[in-house]
Amino acid sequence: MGEAEAGGPEHETGGRSEPLRFAVLGAMLVHRDGQEVSAGPPQQQAMLAYLLLHSGRTVSARQIVDAVWEFPPAGGGIRTLRTYAWRLRRLLEPDPSQPQVLVSHGDGYRFLVPPDALDVPQAESLISRAATARGQGNLRQACELLTEALSRWRGEPLAGVPGPFAQRQRDRLGELRLVALEEQLDLRLRLDGEMFATSALTELTAAHPLRERPHGLLMRALQLAGRQADALAVYTRFRRRIVDELGVEPGPELAAVHAAVLAGVTGLEPGETVGASESPAAKPVVTPLPVPRQLPPTLPDFVGRTAGLDRLLALLTEPGRSTPAVVAVAGMGGIGKTSLALRAAHRVRSSYPDGQLHADLGGEGENPAGPSTVLAGFLTSLGIAPEAVPERLEDRRALLRSLLDGRRVLLVLDNVRDAAQVRDMIPSSAGCGVILTTRSVPAGLPLTAHLALDAFTPDEALGLLSAVIGADRVAAEPDQARRLVETCGLLPLAVRIVANRLSARPGWTIGALADRVDNERRRLSELRVGDLAIGAVFELSYQQLTFAQALAFRLLSVPGAATVSLDSAAALLGAPEATAELLLESLVDAALLESPEPGRYHYHSLVRVYAAQRAAERPEEETDVALRALLEHLLATSCAALAHVVPGDPVANLVGPLPSPGLTFSDIHGARTWANEEFDIVTAVARRAAAAPGARDPGRLRVAADLLLCTSPLSHDTRYPRLADTAAFVREAAQRSGDEPSEARALLILAIGALRASRPAEAARHARAAVDISRRTGERDILRQALNDLGVACQYLRRFEEALACYDESVALARALGHRSAEAATMLNAGLARVRSGRAAEAVPSCEAALALTDSLGDRPGKASGHYVLGLALHELGRYEEAVSHFTACLVTCRASGLPDRASQSLYRLAETLRAMGRYDEAEKYAAEAVASCEELGIERDLAHALTVLGRTLRQRGDTDTALAHLRRAHTLFVRLGLPDAEDVLALLNEDGCLFVP
């Protein structure tokens, strides 16, 4: 969908259009066509609230589920979410079939309404404008804007709306209202004196007894009314409460108001009125302080980070702030935190004319700087004699804040370990700014914002390389330059290291260094120049880990996968999930792991290499035990998933006893979701097991082969080539070790992969080899599957009698073994062979029996296949209405069960039957949909069939040119795939008497 028109979607009413309006600053309200309409049940309101407050941004279904439910319903909540989306479209869209407001995007949604359609952005904009007006000295305008903003609140925000997100927004928006109200009362006090403010402030302090600013404003109001004793009593009561309840003293701002009341001054800023007849307070005389200029130099070849730099500059120079700008720049070692912080600090120097302080706190090393020491250095830089620096930490903190009060000073605190290290250095003056760099954002600091740095983009990395070695040199080897920076993981420090090495070696080609860095075993040693070394950066963090953290850090690298789920990590560590999660989250906090979403973890590519090297230094037993535990966990879980795909089949007969319980699933969707998410680690761990079978664990290869075989029915066609590559790797290892059972399993996967890639001759070779091995080893489960796959390959090659012989033996074995779903599947394959060989009448009874069997088993994929093959048989017999019924049932089942490949097949078969019935409009619609689906899925054999049906339909409608184009494309595909269907299409192309030469 395109972007929404300016002003957002509108609805016609009475010859005019009115936009949608939403309000959440109170109970949720929705207005359509000027009339209030119900927003639906509470959870639906929670989804709408999340979409509204993320308007214009794409959000995933998982993000919405996490926002709406603290504990998602059975099935993960996705289906319920889609129901809500359907209802919301009916509520909000002019035409729900063509959404303009709630637009699907990937696996999630994008909500498209303009900012003025919702009360929150309106209020936020008014508050921002008020801050600007105050910064420009327009106090009356600022007060009026805040009054208008506060009028948007109608009660508790999102009242009655459930879910974690709604609660967070209630807290946020409630806090926003309080801040705006405090600011408005402050302005009223300055503009009109205490005339209207005292009663409102008395009510506000009663409602929020621990909030400092309202108490300070009330003290000023009482002082202006001549009630000094009452003002001091307010302070005494507040101080007694927070000391008793929280054990802390009032903050510096309230203490300053108290001092001003004692001194008899109003505490109002110079130049601001205190009513119609009062004069501004005189500004006290202040002894000038030294102006420190401590910023280290910035890099001359700084590149990239445009968005991050712009955001930092905006935060540090925002006008009208009521609190200091405190910004954290966070990220792993070598990501460029310090470079960005210093670049921003130099750019905003003019906004901080009273000085810039800098300290490297050494938080990444063994001896981080203590806050007391750093504070002493700052105090002496600001003119305090060393002998006058207070001894106690709290006194140094108070003195620093006093010195910075009313001044504009920037503090750059580099390499911060945690909040305790810098908490006492944060100033209270709104004119000050702080940039701190850290590997993980410290909790408990009054941060204005934090900026999480990712690795460079490829263009940024190439830009840095060009800046150091010259653009001409990069332009001469563009592909090798890109390979080099990508092998560096796009980590800025790593890119700088290789750039410096190339700069110092003008005779080296970029490709030569790329080849050296590409070798994973020597990669970290290559990423070193002078005193810069990537390994040393990671070593600093590693040395700070506890024993348990270091073990987890090493073992997570064992599979060699890009991402590891929490349950797989727990299996690797041999620990309960809760324990594993605590360990992994602590590694995320140490910036040695990343967590792209809850329950999933991965290393940066260079950190993974470092972790693998650390793991290799340990005794082999440590990694052997972890690898075997993970293999067994994944095998048990894949068996549980497979039980949903082939219900009724005794999977345990194939793999034997399972030592690990693995995960369980409530339905086929959960099983397929797990298989999709864990595909990478399944293939990675199987390859790792095959690469080093291990003398102490000779059975590990068999577990890996079983894992691949159980995962193969769960794998989508687009990923099957990688599964087949892994199976080829396992087969080679099995051949070297003489492990025939493992080889047979690998051959089955290779045969299925060749079938899915429309290479039937290759599939037949693999399947026949698996048949031969399984006959020798006596593994009847493997023999049954191998015979079925050999039959399918023969059927594709139109060797129907040979195919039927294979099917008959496979069915007999399935019945003997109790493989009921497999029995039904092979019966359907046999039925399809009979249809293809012109014996459709013979196929109907066996297809009906197989369909009944799959129905009784609850085997939805098998049921879809049953409807499909029976539809083909009925079509061949001319029983078109019945065929349409079965193809339609197949399509419905596929879409409900997440079977896109079979759904595409049912579409073009349905189109072919409708074409035969003369219902050309419907036939063209379904055939075109099939073509689009096959193209999206990348299934070429089915695409060729769909193109054939579409071509035949268009020819009969008289669109000969387009029809021939589709048929030629189908012929080309069949020829490339080596399928005999090419001859059939060639005959169609020559039907009009025009010889087609392919």
ABEGO torsion letter per residue (X at the ends): XBBBBBGEBBBBBGGBBBBBBBBABEBBBBBBGGBBBBAEBAAAAAAAAAAAAABGBBBBAAAAAAAABABBBBGGGAAAAAAAAAAAAAAABABAABBAABBBBEABBBBBBBAAABAAAAAAAAAAAAAAAAAAGBAAAAAAAAAAAAAABAEBBGBGBBEAAAAAAAAAAAAAAAAAAAAAAAAAAAAAEAAAAAAAAAAAAAABAABAAAAAAAAAAAAAAGBAAAAAAAAAAAAAAAAAAAGBBBBAAAAAAAAAAAAGBAGBBBGBBAEAABBBBBBBBBBBBBBBBABBBBBAABBEGAAAAAAAAAAAABBGBABBBBBBBBEBBGAGAAAAAAAAAAAAAAABAAEBBBBBAGAABABBBBAAAAAAAAAAAAGBBAAABBABAAAAAAAAAAAABGBBBBBBBBGBABAAAAAAABBABAABBBBBBBABBBBGBBBABBBBBBBBBAAAAAAAAAAAAEAAAAAABAAAAAAAAAAAGGBAAAAAAAAAAAAABAABBAAAAAAAAABAAAAAAABBBEABBAAAAAAAAAAABBAAAAAAAAAAAAAGBABBBAAAAAAAAGBBAAAAAAAAAAAAAAGABBBABBGBBBBBAAAAAAAAAAAAABBAAAAAAAAAAAAAAAAAAAAAAAAAABBGBBAAAAAEBBABAEBBBABAAAAAAAAAAAAAAAAAAAAAAAABAEAABAAAAAAAAAAAAAAAAABBAAAAAAAAAAAAAAAAAAAAAGBAAAAAAAAAAAAAAAAAAGBAAAAAAAAAAAAAAAAAAGBAAAAAAAAAAAAAAAAAAGBAAAAAAAAAAAAAAAAAAGBAAAAAAAAAAAAAAAAAAGBAAAAAAAAAAAAAAAAAAGBAAAAAAAAAAAAAAAAAAGBAAAAAAAAAAAAAAAAAAGBAAAAAAAAAAAAAAAAAAGBAAAAAAAAAAAAAAAAAAGBAAAAAAAAAAAAAAAAAAGBAAAAAAAAAAAAAAAAAAGBAAAAAAAAAAAAAGBBBBX
